[in-house]
Amino acid sequence: MAYSIQDKTILVTGANRGIGEALVKELVARGAGRVYAAARNTASLAELVAQAPEVIVPVQLDVTNAADISSLANDITSLDVLINNAGIANFSNFSGESTLSIAASEMATNYFGPVNLTHAFLPTLHKSSAAAVINVSSVAGIANFPTLGPYSASKAAVHSFTQGLRAELRKAGIFVQGVYPGPVDTDMTKDFETDKASPAEVAKSVLTGLQQGDEDVYPDAFAQQMYAIYNQNPKQLEQQFAAILD
């Protein structure tokens, strides 16, 4: 499948920073017709919108807020691509005092956010002749990263959601892509000491993958290396990630 971004209408969640911001910029560079840039605070989008005000439309959206989702789905009556990018991460394991509240918060944003938003926009996507849904998971979604335990679980849920949605929408011709980054140089990983891919690098890989029809995208060197290990021996990757606790 060859997919053209030219003149498409696209919604990107979590667009005010990191991967989301980079995706918006790359979509504009690749000729998107209209890009809805969503964030909880639209004021945080001002600088981004100023770069291409004729294309980028700021919209208010908290993916955990049902009223926000319903309002946005009513306002946007034409959509070709939904990019579920908004997410949060906390350094946490499964046995800490704050584990339960962190797990609930991360599942609400990282998993139920994409599920609810996708469900709300499916009727609109079905009207497009070239519809696509892109879900940003994580390489931690295929093997749990212990210092990001609840986060990893939420991204594993996104992975499973992506697979199920893909199967359901295949006959309707709606393309579903899963994205599995490793560490990316964003505010979310500022305290994580390791080599990190740039958001721009990830955005380019994601959209090139969309244009090429790649259902699964591992957009950086770390993610690609970890996926190669997983393909050969899933238990080895689990143990390799677990070794960070030793």
C-alpha positions in Angstrom: 0.0 0.0 0.0 1.3 3.4 -0.9 -0.4 6.2 1.1 -0.2 9.9 0.2 -0.3 12.5 2.9 -0.9 15.2 0.4 -4.0 17.3 1.1 -5.2 14.9 3.9 -7.0 16.1 7.0 -5.2 14.8 10.1 -5.7 15.0 13.9 -2.7 14.7 16.2 -3.2 14.4 19.9 -0.5 15.6 22.4 0.7 18.0 19.7 2.2 20.7 21.9 5.5 19.0 22.5 7.7 16.0 21.8 6.7 13.5 19.2 3.3 15.1 18.6 4.8 18.5 17.8 7.3 16.9 15.5 4.5 14.9 13.7 2.6 18.1 13.1 5.7 19.8 11.6 6.5 16.8 9.4 2.9 16.5 8.2 3.0 20.1 7.1 6.3 19.5 5.3 4.8 16.5 3.5 1.8 18.5 2.2 -1.1 17.7 4.6 -4.1 19.9 3.8 -5.2 20.4 7.4 -3.7 19.3 10.6 -5.7 19.6 13.8 -3.2 20.0 16.6 -4.8 18.9 19.9 -3.6 19.7 23.4 -5.2 20.2 26.8 -4.1 23.9 26.7 -4.4 25.5 23.2 -2.2 28.4 24.3 0.7 25.9 24.4 0.2 25.5 20.6 0.6 29.1 19.6 4.3 28.9 18.5 3.6 25.7 16.5 0.5 27.1 14.8 2.4 30.3 13.8 4.7 28.2 11.7 1.9 27.3 9.3 -1.4 29.0 10.3 -3.0 28.1 7.0 -2.7 24.4 7.7 -2.5 23.9 11.5 -5.7 24.3 13.5 -5.3 24.3 17.3 -8.0 22.3 19.2 -8.6 21.8 22.9 -8.6 18.1 24.0 -8.0 16.2 27.2 -8.2 12.6 26.0 -9.4 11.6 29.5 -12.4 13.9 29.3 -15.5 12.4 27.6 -17.0 15.9 27.0 -13.9 17.1 25.2 -13.9 14.0 23.0 -17.6 14.3 22.1 -17.3 18.0 21.4 -14.3 17.5 19.1 -15.9 14.7 17.2 -18.9 16.9 16.6 -16.7 19.8 15.4 -14.4 17.8 13.1 -16.7 16.5 10.4 -14.0 15.4 7.9 -11.0 13.3 8.9 -8.6 11.1 7.0 -6.0 10.2 9.7 -6.2 10.0 13.5 -2.9 9.9 15.3 -3.3 8.8 18.9 0.0 10.2 20.4 -0.9 11.8 23.7 0.6 10.0 26.6 2.1 10.3 30.1 4.8 8.3 31.9 5.9 8.1 35.5 8.9 6.2 36.8 7.1 3.6 38.9 7.1 -0.1 39.7 4.2 -2.3 40.6 4.8 -2.4 44.4 5.2 1.2 45.4 2.9 3.2 47.5 1.6 5.3 44.6 1.4 2.4 42.1 -2.4 2.2 42.0 -3.0 5.9 41.3 -0.2 6.0 38.7 -1.5 2.9 37.0 -5.0 4.3 36.9 -3.8 7.7 35.5 -1.6 6.1 32.8 -4.3 3.7 31.7 -6.8 6.6 31.5 -4.5 8.6 29.2 -2.4 6.1 27.4 -5.0 3.4 26.7 -8.6 4.6 27.3 -7.8 7.9 25.7 -7.0 6.3 22.3 -9.8 3.8 22.6 -12.5 6.4 23.4 -11.2 8.9 20.8 -11.0 6.3 18.1 -14.5 5.1 18.8 -15.8 8.7 18.6 -14.1 9.3 15.3 -14.8 6.0 13.5 -18.0 7.2 11.9 -16.1 10.1 10.4 -13.1 8.0 9.4 -15.5 5.6 7.6 -16.5 8.5 5.3 -12.9 8.9 4.1 -11.7 7.0 1.0 -8.2 6.8 2.6 -8.6 6.5 6.3 -5.9 5.5 8.8 -5.4 5.3 12.6 -2.0 5.5 14.1 -1.5 4.4 17.7 1.8 5.4 19.4 2.7 2.5 21.8 6.2 1.9 23.0 8.9 -0.8 22.8 8.0 -1.2 26.5 4.6 -2.4 25.3 6.1 -5.6 24.0 8.2 -6.3 27.0 7.8 -4.7 30.4 10.4 -2.1 31.4 10.5 -2.6 35.2 11.2 1.1 36.2 8.2 2.0 34.0 6.0 -0.9 35.1 2.5 0.6 34.9 3.4 2.7 31.8 4.6 -0.5 30.1 1.3 -2.2 30.9 -0.7 0.7 29.5 1.4 0.6 26.3 0.9 -3.2 26.1 -2.8 -2.5 26.2 -2.3 0.0 23.3 -0.5 -2.7 21.3 -3.3 -5.2 21.8 -5.9 -2.5 20.9 -4.0 -1.8 17.7 -4.0 -5.4 16.7 -7.7 -5.9 17.4 -8.7 -2.6 15.7 -6.6 -3.6 12.7 -8.4 -6.9 12.3 -11.8 -5.2 12.7 -11.2 -2.4 10.2 -9.3 -4.3 7.5 -12.4 -5.1 5.5 -13.5 -1.4 5.7 -10.1 -0.4 4.2 -9.0 1.6 7.2 -5.3 1.2 7.8 -4.1 0.8 11.4 -0.5 1.4 12.3 1.3 0.7 15.6 4.3 2.7 16.6 6.8 1.4 19.1 9.5 4.0 20.0 12.4 3.4 22.3 13.7 6.3 24.4 13.0 9.7 22.7 14.5 13.0 23.7 11.3 14.6 25.2 10.2 16.1 28.5 8.9 12.7 29.4 12.4 11.1 29.4 14.4 14.1 30.6 15.5 12.1 33.7 16.3 8.9 31.8 20.0 8.6 31.2 20.5 6.9 27.9 20.9 7.6 24.2 17.7 9.0 22.8 16.2 9.4 19.4 15.0 12.9 18.4 11.3 13.5 18.0 11.9 14.6 14.5 13.6 11.3 13.7 10.6 9.4 15.1 8.1 11.6 13.2 9.8 11.0 9.9 9.9 7.2 10.5 6.2 7.1 11.4 5.1 9.0 8.4 7.4 7.2 6.0 5.9 4.0 7.5 2.4 5.3 6.8 3.3 6.2 3.2 4.8 2.7 2.7 1.9 0.9 4.4 4.0 -0.5 7.3 1.7 -1.8 9.9 4.3 -1.8 12.7 7.0 0.9 13.0 10.0 0.7 15.2 11.2 4.3 14.6 14.7 4.4 16.2 17.8 2.3 16.6 17.1 1.2 20.2 13.5 0.0 19.3 14.8 -1.8 16.2 17.5 -3.6 18.2 15.0 -4.6 21.0 12.5 -5.8 18.4 15.1 -8.0 16.8 15.8 -9.6 20.1 12.1 -10.1 20.7 11.6 -11.7 17.3 14.3 -14.3 18.1 13.5 -14.9 21.8 10.8 -12.9 23.7 12.0 -14.2 27.0 15.5 -12.8 26.4 14.1 -9.3 25.9 12.0 -9.7 29.1 15.1 -10.7 31.0 17.3 -8.0 29.4 14.8 -5.3 30.6 14.5 -7.0 34.0 18.3 -6.8 34.5 18.1 -3.1 35.0 16.9 -3.9 38.6 20.0 -6.0 39.4 
